[in-house]
Amino acid sequence: MDQASVENALTISPATDVIYVWPEPNKLNIYTGGPLKCETKYQINLAETAVDLDGVELGEPFEFSFETAPVELESTSPQSGEIFVSRNREIRMRFNTYMIKSSVQSAFQISPHVNGSFIRGYTSRDGEPKDVITFIPSTNYAPNTKYTVTIGTGAYDLHGTNLGEPYTFSFVTEPE
């Protein structure tokens, strides 16, 4: 495909910042600089004016659409129902999009209450994945105790889209 004609004939709705990357002459990757907005229907249109390397027009438009998932908490560590959890274990929350850390912190509740701090990513691995928020307890959990964690709908992603419904999970700590 003629790259310039394809890029000029391509539209995305709703409008999104894009970078076109051509790893091969007939393969186009569209990079948006980060995750797309959750719970949004995207329409991709390639006008018939796009031409191949021989100058032949596409002839008719090519269109497709897709809808992105709502903001979700995909997994936790410890997992819901896990027992014999270490008394100093951090709580990791993996979302399906990049979350605003302060919003997760504000929406986080643990019962019985434990003070702690929040970081993006992990304490024990390199890197800072933008879809993981970790709670680090400032003191050990009580032994042989059930803890219930709720992340409320006040948690939101970088586009301002809130967690659709509260997410609750529980775990039980190891005995002394």
C-alpha positions as CSV (number, residue, x, y, z in Angstrom):
1,M,0.0,0.0,0.0
2,D,1.1,3.6,-0.6
3,Q,1.7,4.7,3.0
4,A,0.9,8.4,2.5
5,S,-2.4,7.7,0.7
6,V,-3.5,5.2,3.4
7,E,-2.6,7.6,6.2
8,N,-4.6,10.4,4.5
9,A,-7.6,8.1,3.8
10,L,-7.8,6.7,7.4
11,T,-10.1,8.2,10.0
12,I,-10.8,7.0,13.6
13,S,-13.8,8.1,15.5
14,P,-13.9,9.3,18.2
15,A,-10.8,11.3,17.2
16,T,-7.6,9.8,18.7
17,D,-4.0,10.8,18.6
18,V,-2.2,8.2,16.5
19,I,1.3,7.4,15.2
20,Y,1.4,5.2,12.1
21,V,4.1,2.5,12.1
22,W,4.8,0.5,9.0
23,P,6.9,-2.6,10.0
24,E,6.4,-4.0,6.5
25,P,5.3,-2.3,3.2
26,N,1.7,-3.8,3.5
27,K,1.4,-3.9,7.3
28,L,0.2,-0.9,9.3
29,N,0.2,-0.7,13.1
30,I,-1.7,2.2,14.6
31,Y,-0.2,3.3,17.9
32,T,-2.3,5.5,20.2
33,G,0.4,6.3,22.8
34,G,-1.5,4.4,25.5
35,P,-4.7,2.6,26.2
36,L,-7.9,3.6,24.4
37,K,-10.8,5.1,26.4
38,C,-12.8,2.3,28.2
39,E,-16.5,1.7,27.3
40,T,-16.1,3.5,24.0
41,K,-17.1,2.4,20.5
42,Y,-14.4,3.1,17.9
43,Q,-15.1,3.3,14.2
44,I,-12.2,2.9,11.7
45,N,-12.7,4.0,8.2
46,L,-10.3,3.6,5.2
47,A,-11.6,5.7,2.3
48,E,-11.7,4.3,-1.2
49,T,-9.0,6.8,-2.2
50,A,-6.2,4.8,-0.5
51,V,-4.0,3.3,-3.2
52,D,-1.6,0.4,-3.5
53,L,2.0,0.6,-4.6
54,D,0.8,0.5,-8.3
55,G,-1.5,3.5,-7.8
56,V,-4.7,1.4,-7.9
57,E,-7.4,2.8,-5.6
58,L,-9.0,0.6,-3.0
59,G,-12.3,1.1,-4.9
60,E,-14.7,1.0,-2.0
61,P,-14.3,2.1,1.6
62,F,-13.3,-0.4,4.3
63,E,-14.9,0.1,7.7
64,F,-14.9,-1.7,11.0
65,S,-15.7,-0.9,14.6
66,F,-15.1,-2.3,18.0
67,E,-16.0,-1.4,21.6
68,T,-13.5,-1.3,24.4
69,A,-14.2,-3.0,27.8
70,P,-15.3,-1.1,30.9
71,V,-12.7,-0.3,33.6
72,E,-12.1,-3.5,35.5
73,L,-9.9,-4.9,38.3
74,E,-8.7,-8.0,36.6
75,S,-6.7,-9.7,39.4
76,T,-5.4,-9.3,42.9
77,S,-2.6,-10.8,44.9
78,P,-3.5,-12.3,47.3
79,Q,-6.4,-13.8,45.4
80,S,-9.9,-13.8,46.8
81,G,-10.3,-16.7,49.3
82,E,-6.6,-17.2,49.7
83,I,-5.5,-18.6,53.1
84,F,-2.2,-18.6,55.0
85,V,-1.3,-15.2,53.5
86,S,2.0,-13.8,54.9
87,R,1.4,-11.2,57.6
88,N,3.5,-8.6,55.8
89,R,2.3,-9.3,52.2
90,E,1.6,-6.4,49.9
91,I,-1.7,-6.3,48.1
92,R,-1.4,-6.0,44.3
93,M,-4.3,-4.9,42.1
94,R,-4.0,-5.4,38.3
95,F,-6.5,-3.4,36.2
96,N,-7.3,-3.6,32.5
97,T,-6.1,0.0,31.9
98,Y,-3.8,2.6,33.3
99,M,-5.2,3.8,36.6
100,I,-4.7,7.1,38.5
101,K,-2.9,5.9,41.7
102,S,-4.4,8.6,44.0
103,S,-8.0,7.6,42.9
104,V,-7.3,3.9,43.7
105,Q,-5.8,4.9,47.0
106,S,-9.0,7.0,47.9
107,A,-11.3,4.2,46.8
108,F,-9.4,1.5,48.7
109,Q,-10.8,0.1,52.0
110,I,-9.4,-2.7,54.1
111,S,-11.2,-4.2,57.1
112,P,-9.9,-4.6,59.7
113,H,-8.2,-1.3,59.0
114,V,-4.4,-1.3,58.2
115,N,-2.4,1.8,57.4
116,G,-0.1,1.7,54.4
117,S,1.2,3.3,51.3
118,F,0.5,2.9,47.6
119,I,2.9,2.6,44.6
120,R,2.5,2.0,40.9
121,G,3.9,-1.4,40.0
122,Y,5.8,-3.8,42.3
123,T,8.3,-3.5,45.1
124,S,10.0,-6.8,44.3
125,R,10.4,-6.6,40.5
126,D,11.9,-4.1,38.1
127,G,9.6,-1.9,36.1
128,E,6.5,0.1,36.9
129,P,3.5,-1.4,35.0
130,K,0.9,1.3,34.7
131,D,-1.9,-1.2,35.2
132,V,-0.8,-2.4,38.7
133,I,-1.3,-0.5,41.9
134,T,0.3,-2.0,45.1
135,F,-0.7,-1.4,48.7
136,I,2.2,-1.8,51.1
137,P,1.1,-2.3,54.8
138,S,3.0,-0.2,57.3
139,T,2.6,-2.9,60.0
140,N,2.0,-6.7,59.9
141,Y,-1.5,-8.0,59.6
142,A,-2.9,-9.7,62.6
143,P,-2.4,-13.5,62.6
144,N,-5.2,-15.9,61.5
145,T,-7.5,-13.0,60.6
146,K,-9.9,-12.5,57.6
147,Y,-9.2,-9.2,55.8
148,T,-11.7,-7.8,53.3
149,V,-10.6,-5.3,50.7
150,T,-13.0,-3.2,48.6
151,I,-12.0,-0.9,45.7
152,G,-14.9,1.5,45.2
153,T,-16.2,3.1,42.1
154,G,-14.2,6.3,42.8
155,A,-11.1,4.6,41.2
156,Y,-10.6,5.9,37.7
157,D,-8.3,5.5,34.7
158,L,-6.2,8.1,32.9
159,H,-9.2,9.1,30.8
160,G,-11.4,9.7,33.9
161,T,-13.5,6.6,33.4
162,N,-14.5,5.1,36.8
163,L,-14.5,1.5,37.9
164,G,-17.9,0.3,36.9
165,E,-18.8,-1.5,40.2
166,P,-17.0,-2.0,43.5
167,Y,-14.6,-4.9,43.6
168,T,-14.4,-6.8,46.9
169,F,-12.1,-9.7,47.9
170,S,-11.0,-11.4,51.1
171,F,-8.0,-13.3,52.4
172,V,-7.0,-14.9,55.6
173,T,-3.5,-14.4,57.2
174,E,-1.3,-17.2,58.4
175,P,-1.4,-18.2,62.1
176,E,1.5,-17.1,64.3
